[in-house]
Amino acid sequence: QAIVVLTGGNGRNKEAARLHLKTGLPVLASGGDGEAAAIKKHLVNDFHLPVRWTEEDSLNTEQNALFTAKILAQENIQTIILVTHALHMRRARKMFEGWGLEVIPAPTDFSSFAPLKWDDFLPSTEGRKLTKSALHEIFGLAWYRIRQIIR
């Protein structure tokens, strides 16, 4: 087993550190464009957490899954604890399972909602961000499923 943390925020790093302290499992940081190296540096320097592997070639979630699966196959690791944003978990889990990994989800950064007030119905920056993220996940999952059917 291993902990796989996808790049994208401090909440993910904290959860990876918490899980490592609880389980002792090795950690893989996944994300291209220097993001995995940044996570590794953050985890090592701020949490004193050893990161055994980094996957730095991916440009999207499907590549995170593919390249991570290749790295872990060399170690005969088939089960992962996947750390990512709660909104991203469903799509990420399907992609990692699609490359043969058994996934134990460890979602982070949940959105919480207080009771609605009248001004919640007015346009806002936060509402726009949440809508954009939700649509990104919906269309990303749909595109992944279409490509699975075509294959």
N, C-alpha and C positions, 0 to 999 in steps of 0.2 A: 504494500500500500504506500501511497504518497499523498501529500497535500499539493494541489495545483492551484495557484493563485493567478487570476487573470488581471492584467494591469487595469487601472482605472480609478484608484482612490485610496485614501488613507484607511477607510473602513475595512477594505479588503485586507490591507496589510495587518491591521489589528486582529482581524479574525484569523488570519493565517498564523500569526504569532500565538494567539490563544490556543488554537488547535494543536500547534506543534508542542507547546508546553504541556498540554493535556495528554497527547498521544505519543510524543517522541518521534513521529513520522518525519521522513525527509520532505523538503519543500522544493517545488519546481515553480519558478516565476516565468510566466508566459506573456509575451507581448513584443511586437516589433518596434522598429524606429527608436531603439535605445530605451524603451519603457521597461523592459525586463531587467536591464542593468540598473536602472534607477530604483526599481522595487528592491532588487537584491541589496543595493547600497543602503536603502532605507531600513530594510529588515535587519541587516547586519549591524549597522551603526546605531539605530535607535532602539531596536528590540534585542540585540545580541543573538539574533536567530541565524543559524547556518542555513544557507540556501545551497542545496547540492547541485541543482541544474538551473540553467536559464535557457529559454527558447526565445531567440531574438529575431527570427526571420518572418514571423507571421504578420499579415496585413489586415486580417479579419478573424472572426471567431472560428470559422471553419478551418482556417490554417492554424490557429492556436491548437485546435483539436488534433489535426493531422500531425503536425510537427511534435507536439507533446506525446502523442501515442507512439511515434517512432523512437523518441528518446527513452520512454519508459519501457518499450518492448525490449530494448537492449539490456534492461535490468530485470526482465520478467515480471514487471509490475503491471497488473491488470485492473486493480481497484484504486480509485482516487477519491479523495475528498475535494470537491470542486468549490472554490471560493470565488464568487462573483456577485455583482449587484442582483438583488432579488428580482428586479424587472428583467434582467438578462438571463436568469438561471434556466428558464424553460428551453430557450433556444440553444444555449450553450450545452446544456445536458444532452439534448438530442444529438448535437454534433459530436460530442465526445463519445457517446454511446455508439454513434454511427461508425466510429473508428475502432470499435471493439473494446472500449474501456467500460468497466462497471463504475457508475458514478454515485457517490454519496453526496447529495447537495448540501452546501453550507452557505446559504444566501446571506447577504449583508445589505446594509443601507436601505432598509425598508422605508417606503413612503407611508406616513401616517396622516390621518385626516381627523381634524377636530370637527365638532358640530358645525354645520353650514351656517354662515351669516349672509346677509343680503349682498355684501360686497364680494363674496366669493364668486358671484355670477358675472362679475366684471372682468374683462381681459386683464391678465397679469403676466409678468415675466415668468414667474414660477409655474403658472398654469401652462404657458406655452412650452416651457422646458419639459414638463411631464408629458404633455401631449406628443411632443416631438419624440421623446424616448419611447413612449408606448407604441407609436406608429412605426418607429424604426424596428422594434422587436416584432411587431405583427407582420410587417412586410418582409423582414429578414427570415422569419420562420416560414412564411408562405413560399418565398423564393427557394429556401432550402428543400422544402417538400416537393416543389415542382421539379427541381433538379434530381431529387431522389427517384421520382417517377420516370423521368427521361432516361436515367441510367438503367 
